[in-house]
Amino acid sequence: MKIAIVILNWNGKKLLKQFLPSVLEHSASDQVSFYVVDNASTDDSVNFLNKHYPHISLIEHPSNLGYARGYNEALKQIDADIYCLLNSDVAVSENWLWPIREIFTKNPETAIIQPKIRAYKQPDQFEYAGAGGGFIDALGYPYCRGRIFDTLEIDQGQYDDEIDIFWASGACFFIRASVFKALKGFDSHYTAHQEEIDLCWRAHNQGFGVKYTGASTVYHVGGATLESANPRKTFLNFRNSLFNLVKNLPSAQLIPTVFTRLVLDGLAGLRYLTTGKTGHFLAVLKAHASFYYYLPNMIQKRGGLTPQKHAHRVKSIVWAYFIRKKRRFNDL
């Protein structure tokens, strides 16, 4: 089983310098190959890699293609059984690869796997992007074991298991190459944010499994590309979450769910406005405008799918968190 570890880079020379050594040290094997995909960096990343890591295969894009298209174009050039899509700001731990390879070997129906993701700067704490495995509620709001909204749990071994999850984090995303190709990769309209949720949802709809394992741990800095306070991040998250619903929900649930989400998004936008976060308020408006613009395209992408019903831990994570004050996944 050949594994290709593929790191997407954009102006991340400092991150590559800091984190590549751990990846190489803890992943060495005849069955593992290493790639860096450069999204037209201007910070000397390419020269750094050529000088210090000439043995790492380098794929250079002529322009910044974003996360989704950047990976889509690069993976066409990589021959492997398993792709590991790894953020440039992730440190891996000893023997992190082998539990994941074992799951793929023993479970042919499993297409996607995520390891435990802890915070690099606070290593005893789960990290925002993925934590102990991703889920969504009935309205399509994502949350994780170990992270609900901005509440992060301390890792006390509560998620050291192996379970089926709904979505795996794009910070450290393992997928069978055959499935990635069958699903035609990420949706390039997303640019970045939630494209991994869409891909996992489409995998579910085709009968594939998505798993989390606590036997493998990585450490993610997070926010290295877009900080959470950036309105661009707000725009992408709000718009792309709506894309997910239109593309993947069963037909009977589509209109009421999208309508409810649009109303709730509007309320969130008003909250941004009344708290002085004008940039984020405008980002929500722009997200909805972009959503309507691309809506016909997203509806067309429903073709060929057989949407499946999925059990939700809660119907509304917003209600559970803000009204019922449930802060931990195991309390839901």
Helices and strands as residue ranges (DSSP letters): E 3-9, H 13-25, E 32-38, H 45-52, E 57-60, H 66-75, E 82-87, E 90-92, H 97-106, E 110-119, E 134-136, E 142-144, E 147-148, E 151-152, E 162-164, E 172-176, H 177-182, G 188-190, H 195-205, E 209-220, H 231-248, H 251-274, H 278-300, H 317-318, I 319-323, G 329-331
